[in-house]
Amino acid sequence: MEKRLDNLQRLDPSHAEIMEAAKVIRDFGNGGAHGEDVDRDKLLAAYELLEIELRRLFNYDASRRQVLIENLRT
């Protein structure tokens, strides 16, 4: 996974934050799977950051807005 995340980050450096959030979540998951304590607040913060970054990455609000406006006009 590390190599794939690094490759994606190299392709588009503007997505560095989302890649870092994904790495943090992966590390929490690995630690938890092996019996390590997981800081709940940090885990939730990492998931929230991932959610924000994914929303930013896949924001189709403008095009969806236009479709809705057109549907209301007809």
N, CA, C and O atoms as a MOPAC input file, in Angstrom:
PM7 MOZYME 1SCF
protein

 N      0.82200 1    -1.18700 1     0.00000 1
 C      0.00000 1     0.00000 1     0.00000 1
 C      0.87100 1     1.25800 1     0.00000 1
 O      0.54400 1     2.24100 1    -0.66400 1
 N      1.94600 1     1.22500 1     0.72300 1
 C      2.84400 1     2.39800 1     0.81600 1
 C      3.29600 1     2.85300 1    -0.56600 1
 O      3.28200 1     4.04400 1    -0.87600 1
 N      3.69600 1     1.89300 1    -1.38700 1
 C      4.18900 1     2.23000 1    -2.72000 1
 C      3.07200 1     2.84200 1    -3.57500 1
 O      3.30300 1     3.80700 1    -4.30400 1
 N      1.85700 1     2.27500 1    -3.48100 1
 C      0.72900 1     2.82300 1    -4.25400 1
 C      0.39600 1     4.24200 1    -3.81100 1
 O      0.15000 1     5.11100 1    -4.64800 1
 N      0.38600 1     4.48200 1    -2.50800 1
 C      0.09800 1     5.83100 1    -2.01000 1
 C      1.17700 1     6.81300 1    -2.46000 1
 O      0.87000 1     7.93400 1    -2.86600 1
 N      2.42800 1     6.39600 1    -2.39000 1
 C      3.51800 1     7.26400 1    -2.84200 1
 C      3.41300 1     7.55700 1    -4.33300 1
 O      3.65300 1     8.68600 1    -4.76000 1
 N      3.05600 1     6.54900 1    -5.12900 1
 C      2.89700 1     6.75800 1    -6.57500 1
 C      1.77000 1     7.74100 1    -6.87000 1
 O      1.91700 1     8.61900 1    -7.72000 1
 N      0.64900 1     7.59700 1    -6.17300 1
 C     -0.46300 1     8.53000 1    -6.36800 1
 C     -0.06200 1     9.95000 1    -5.97600 1
 O     -0.42700 1    10.91900 1    -6.64200 1
 N      0.67900 1    10.05400 1    -4.90600 1
 C      1.13100 1    11.36600 1    -4.44500 1
 C      2.08200 1    12.00200 1    -5.45100 1
 O      2.03800 1    13.21300 1    -5.66600 1
 N      2.93600 1    11.19700 1    -6.06600 1
 C      3.85900 1    11.72800 1    -7.07700 1
 C      3.10500 1    12.19400 1    -8.32000 1
 O      3.48100 1    13.18600 1    -8.94600 1
 N      2.04000 1    11.47400 1    -8.67300 1
 C      1.25700 1    11.85500 1    -9.84500 1
 C      0.60200 1    13.21900 1    -9.66500 1
 O      0.53100 1    14.01000 1   -10.60500 1
 N      0.13200 1    13.48600 1    -8.46600 1
 C     -0.51800 1    14.76500 1    -8.19600 1
 C     -0.19900 1    15.19400 1    -6.76900 1
 O     -0.89400 1    14.80500 1    -5.83000 1
 N      0.85500 1    15.99900 1    -6.60500 1
 C      1.28400 1    16.41800 1    -5.26500 1
 C      0.20900 1    17.16200 1    -4.47000 1
 O      0.30300 1    17.25300 1    -3.24600 1
 N     -0.80700 1    17.69500 1    -5.14600 1
 C     -1.85400 1    18.41400 1    -4.41900 1
 C     -2.67900 1    17.47500 1    -3.53900 1
 O     -3.43000 1    17.93400 1    -2.67800 1
 N     -2.54600 1    16.17500 1    -3.74600 1
 C     -3.28000 1    15.20000 1    -2.94700 1
 C     -2.43200 1    14.63600 1    -1.80800 1
 O     -2.74300 1    13.58000 1    -1.25900 1
 N     -1.37600 1    15.33600 1    -1.46400 1
 C     -0.46900 1    14.84800 1    -0.42100 1
 C     -1.18600 1    14.64600 1     0.91100 1
 O     -0.91800 1    13.67400 1     1.61700 1
 N     -2.09400 1    15.55900 1     1.25900 1
 C     -2.77800 1    15.44200 1     2.54800 1
 C     -3.64000 1    14.18700 1     2.62700 1
 O     -3.65000 1    13.50100 1     3.65000 1
 N     -4.35800 1    13.88900 1     1.55900 1
 C     -5.21400 1    12.70100 1     1.60000 1
 C     -4.36300 1    11.42900 1     1.67400 1
 O     -4.75200 1    10.45500 1     2.31800 1
 N     -3.21800 1    11.44300 1     1.02300 1
 C     -2.34100 1    10.27500 1     1.07800 1
 C     -1.78500 1    10.09500 1     2.49200 1
 O     -1.66600 1     8.97000 1     2.97800 1
 N     -1.44700 1    11.20800 1     3.14900 1
 C     -0.94400 1    11.12100 1     4.51800 1
 C     -2.03800 1    10.62000 1     5.45800 1
 O     -1.76600 1     9.82000 1     6.35300 1
 N     -3.27500 1    11.08600 1     5.26300 1
 C     -4.38800 1    10.60900 1     6.09100 1
 C     -4.58700 1     9.11400 1     5.89200 1
 O     -4.81700 1     8.38300 1     6.85500 1
 N     -4.50100 1     8.65700 1     4.65000 1
 C     -4.66500 1     7.22300 1     4.37000 1
 C     -3.56200 1     6.41300 1     5.05600 1
 O     -3.82200 1     5.33000 1     5.58100 1
 N     -2.34500 1     6.92900 1     5.05100 1
 C     -1.23500 1     6.22700 1     5.70800 1
 C     -1.45800 1     6.15800 1     7.21800 1
 O     -1.18300 1     5.13100 1     7.83800 1
 N     -1.94900 1     7.23600 1     7.80800 1
 C     -2.20100 1     7.25300 1     9.24900 1
 C     -3.28200 1     6.24200 1     9.60300 1
 O     -3.14200 1     5.49300 1    10.57000 1
 N     -4.36300 1     6.21600 1     8.82000 1
 C     -5.43800 1     5.25800 1     9.07700 1
 C     -4.91800 1     3.83500 1     8.92100 1
 O     -5.26600 1     2.95800 1     9.71100 1
 N     -4.09900 1     3.60400 1     7.92300 1
 C     -3.51800 1     2.27000 1     7.72800 1
 C     -2.67800 1     1.87800 1     8.94600 1
 O     -2.75700 1     0.74600 1     9.42100 1
 N     -1.87600 1     2.81700 1     9.44500 1
 C     -1.03600 1     2.52400 1    10.60600 1
 C     -1.87300 1     2.22400 1    11.85000 1
 O     -1.55100 1     1.31800 1    12.61800 1
 N     -2.95800 1     2.99800 1    12.04400 1
 C     -3.85200 1     2.71700 1    13.17200 1
 C     -4.44500 1     1.31900 1    13.03200 1
 O     -4.48900 1     0.55800 1    13.99900 1
 N     -4.89400 1     0.98800 1    11.84200 1
 C     -5.49300 1    -0.32700 1    11.60800 1
 C     -4.51300 1    -1.45100 1    11.85600 1
 O     -4.85100 1    -2.45900 1    12.47700 1
 N     -3.29200 1    -1.27400 1    11.36800 1
 C     -2.26600 1    -2.30200 1    11.58600 1
 C     -1.96800 1    -2.47600 1    13.06800 1
 O     -1.86300 1    -3.59800 1    13.56300 1
 N     -1.83400 1    -1.35900 1    13.76800 1
 C     -1.55600 1    -1.43500 1    15.20100 1
 C     -2.69000 1    -2.09700 1    15.96100 1
 O     -2.45900 1    -2.96800 1    16.80000 1
 N     -3.91500 1    -1.68300 1    15.66700 1
 C     -5.07100 1    -2.26800 1    16.33600 1
 C     -5.21300 1    -3.75300 1    16.06100 1
 O     -5.60100 1    -4.51900 1    16.94300 1
 N     -4.89800 1    -4.16300 1    14.83200 1
 C     -4.99700 1    -5.58200 1    14.46900 1
 C     -3.97500 1    -6.43000 1    15.21100 1
 O     -4.15300 1    -7.63800 1    15.36800 1
 N     -2.89700 1    -5.78500 1    15.66900 1
 C     -1.83500 1    -6.51900 1    16.36500 1
 C     -1.84900 1    -6.25000 1    17.86300 1
 O     -0.84900 1    -6.46000 1    18.54900 1
 N     -2.99700 1    -5.78000 1    18.36800 1
 C     -3.15800 1    -5.64200 1    19.81000 1
 C     -2.65100 1    -4.34600 1    20.41200 1
 O     -2.68500 1    -4.18900 1    21.63200 1
 N     -2.18500 1    -3.41700 1    19.60000 1
 C     -1.71500 1    -2.13400 1    20.14200 1
 C     -2.90700 1    -1.24900 1    20.48500 1
 O     -3.97200 1    -1.34600 1    19.87500 1
 N     -2.70400 1    -0.38400 1    21.47500 1
 C     -3.74100 1     0.59900 1    21.79900 1
 C     -3.82500 1     1.61900 1    20.68100 1
 O     -2.81000 1     2.02000 1    20.11100 1
 N     -5.04000 1     2.03300 1    20.37600 1
 C     -5.26900 1     3.02700 1    19.32500 1
 C     -5.87500 1     4.25800 1    19.98300 1
 O     -6.87700 1     4.16000 1    20.69200 1
 N     -5.27000 1     5.41200 1    19.74900 1
 C     -5.79600 1     6.66700 1    20.27400 1
 C     -7.05900 1     7.01200 1    19.49500 1
 O     -6.99500 1     7.39700 1    18.32800 1
 N     -8.20800 1     6.87000 1    20.15400 1
 C     -9.51000 1     7.05000 1    19.50300 1
 C     -9.64700 1     8.43600 1    18.87800 1
 O    -10.11800 1     8.55900 1    17.74700 1
 N     -9.24200 1     9.47200 1    19.59600 1
 C     -9.37200 1    10.83800 1    19.07600 1
 C     -8.53900 1    11.04700 1    17.81800 1
 O     -8.98200 1    11.69800 1    16.87100 1
 N     -7.32800 1    10.49000 1    17.81400 1
 C     -6.47800 1    10.62200 1    16.62300 1
 C     -7.05000 1     9.81900 1    15.45400 1
 O     -6.99500 1    10.25900 1    14.30500 1
 N     -7.59300 1     8.65400 1    15.74900 1
 C     -8.19400 1     7.84400 1    14.69900 1
 C     -9.38800 1     8.57000 1    14.08300 1
 O     -9.51800 1     8.62000 1    12.86000 1
 N    -10.25500 1     9.13000 1    14.91500 1
 C    -11.40700 1     9.86300 1    14.40400 1
 C    -10.98100 1    11.10400 1    13.62500 1
 O    -11.59800 1    11.45000 1    12.61800 1
 N     -9.92800 1    11.77200 1    14.08800 1
 C     -9.41800 1    12.94000 1    13.36500 1
 C     -8.88000 1    12.52800 1    11.99900 1
 O     -9.09300 1    13.23200 1    11.01200 1
 N     -8.19100 1    11.40200 1    11.93500 1
 C     -7.66400 1    10.92400 1    10.65900 1
 C     -8.79400 1    10.58400 1     9.69100 1
 O     -8.71600 1    10.90400 1     8.50500 1
 N     -9.84500 1     9.93600 1    10.19800 1
 C    -10.99200 1     9.62500 1     9.33900 1
 C    -11.70500 1    10.89000 1     8.88200 1
 O    -12.14900 1    10.97400 1     7.73700 1
 N    -11.81800 1    11.87100 1     9.76800 1
 C    -12.46600 1    13.12400 1     9.37300 1
 C    -11.65600 1    13.83700 1     8.29800 1
 O    -12.22000 1    14.36700 1     7.34100 1
 N    -10.32700 1    13.85000 1     8.45400 1
 C     -9.47300 1    14.45700 1     7.43800 1
 C     -9.63400 1    13.72300 1     6.10700 1
 O     -9.71500 1    14.35500 1     5.05400 1
 N     -9.68100 1    12.40900 1     6.15300 1
 C     -9.86500 1    11.62700 1     4.92800 1
 C    -11.20500 1    11.96700 1     4.27200 1
 O    -11.28500 1    12.11700 1     3.05300 1
 N    -12.24400 1    12.08700 1     5.08000 1
 C    -13.55900 1    12.45000 1     4.54300 1
 C    -13.51800 1    13.81800 1     3.85300 1
 O    -14.04300 1    13.98300 1     2.75200 1
 N    -12.90000 1    14.77900 1     4.50300 1
 C    -12.79700 1    16.13000 1     3.93600 1
 C    -12.01900 1    16.11200 1     2.63000 1
 O    -12.43300 1    16.72500 1     1.64600 1
 N    -10.90000 1    15.41500 1     2.62200 1
 C    -10.06600 1    15.36500 1     1.42800 1
 C    -10.77500 1    14.64600 1     0.28300 1
 O    -10.67300 1    15.06600 1    -0.87000 1
 N    -11.49200 1    13.56600 1     0.59000 1
 C    -12.22600 1    12.85500 1    -0.46100 1
 C    -13.35400 1    13.72100 1    -1.02100 1
 O    -13.60900 1    13.71900 1    -2.22600 1
 N    -14.03000 1    14.46500 1    -0.13400 1
 C    -15.07300 1    15.37600 1    -0.60800 1
 C    -14.47100 1    16.43200 1    -1.53000 1
 O    -15.05300 1    16.77800 1    -2.55700 1
 N    -13.30900 1    16.93500 1    -1.15500 1
 C    -12.62200 1    17.93600 1    -1.98200 1
 C    -12.19300 1    17.33100 1    -3.32100 1
 O    -12.29000 1    17.98500 1    -4.35900 1
 N    -11.73000 1    16.11200 1    -3.29500 1
 C    -11.23800 1    15.43500 1    -4.48800 1
 C    -12.37100 1    15.09600 1    -5.45200 1
 O    -12.20500 1    15.20800 1    -6.66700 1
 N    -13.51200 1    14.68500 1    -4.92300 1
 C    -14.62900 1    14.23800 1    -5.75800 1
 C    -15.82800 1    15.17400 1    -5.65600 1
 O    -16.96800 1    14.71800 1    -5.57400 1
 N    -15.58000 1    16.45200 1    -5.66100 1
 C    -16.65800 1    17.43000 1    -5.52900 1
 C    -17.31200 1    17.67600 1    -6.89000 1
 O    -16.73500 1    18.29900 1    -7.78100 1
 N    -18.52700 1    17.16600 1    -7.01100 1
 C    -19.27900 1    17.35600 1    -8.24700 1
 C    -20.49100 1    18.24900 1    -8.02000 1
 O    -21.45100 1    18.20000 1    -8.78800 1
 N    -20.45300 1    19.06600 1    -6.97000 1
 C    -21.59300 1    19.90200 1    -6.62300 1
 C    -21.98300 1    20.85300 1    -7.74500 1
 O    -23.17200 1    21.03500 1    -8.00900 1
 N    -21.01200 1    21.46000 1    -8.40700 1
 C    -21.32800 1    22.44700 1    -9.44200 1
 C    -22.08300 1    21.80100 1   -10.60400 1
 O    -23.07600 1    22.35400 1   -11.07600 1
 N    -21.63000 1    20.65400 1   -11.06200 1
 C    -22.31900 1    20.00200 1   -12.17200 1
 C    -23.67700 1    19.45800 1   -11.73100 1
 O    -24.64600 1    19.51900 1   -12.48700 1
 N    -23.74800 1    18.93000 1   -10.51800 1
 C    -25.02300 1    18.42200 1   -10.00200 1
 C    -26.00600 1    19.57300 1    -9.81500 1
 O    -27.19800 1    19.41800 1   -10.08100 1
 N    -25.52600 1    20.70500 1    -9.36800 1
 C    -26.36300 1    21.90300 1    -9.20000 1
 C    -26.99400 1    22.28700 1   -10.53300 1
 O    -28.18500 1    22.59100 1   -10.60200 1
 N    -26.19100 1    22.27100 1   -11.58200 1
 C    -26.69700 1    22.64900 1   -12.90300 1
 C    -27.78200 1    21.68400 1   -13.37500 1
 O    -28.78500 1    22.11700 1   -13.94100 1
 N    -27.59800 1    20.39700 1   -13.15400 1
 C    -28.60300 1    19.39900 1   -13.52900 1
 C    -29.90400 1    19.67100 1   -12.78700 1
 O    -30.97600 1    19.61800 1   -13.38900 1
 N    -29.83200 1    19.95500 1   -11.50800 1
 C    -31.02800 1    20.22400 1   -10.73000 1
 C    -31.74700 1    21.47900 1   -11.19800 1
 O    -32.97600 1    21.50900 1   -11.26200 1
 N    -30.98500 1    22.51000 1   -11.52300 1
 C    -31.57900 1    23.74300 1   -12.03900 1
 C    -32.30400 1    23.46300 1   -13.36000 1
 O    -33.42700 1    23.92500 1   -13.56500 1
 N    -31.66600 1    22.71400 1   -14.24100 1
 C    -32.28300 1    22.38800 1   -15.52700 1
 C    -33.54800 1    21.56100 1   -15.33100 1
 O    -34.54100 1    21.77200 1   -16.02700 1
 N    -33.52000 1    20.62300 1   -14.38900 1
 C    -34.70600 1    19.80400 1   -14.11000 1
 C    -35.86100 1    20.65800 1   -13.58400 1
 O    -37.02000 1    20.38000 1   -13.89100 1
 N    -35.56400 1    21.67000 1   -12.81200 1
 C    -36.60800 1    22.54000 1   -12.28900 1
 C    -37.18900 1    23.45000 1   -13.37200 1
 O    -38.34700 1    23.85800 1   -13.28000 1
 N    -36.41100 1    23.76600 1   -14.37600 1
 C    -36.86200 1    24.64200 1   -15.45200 1
 C    -37.79300 1    23.93900 1   -16.43300 1
 O    -38.60500 1    24.59300 1   -17.08600 1
 N    -37.68900 1    22.63100 1   -16.54500 1
 C    -38.49000 1    21.88900 1   -17.52500 1
 C    -39.78500 1    21.38700 1   -16.92500 1
 O    -40.57600 1    20.74300 1   -17.61500 1

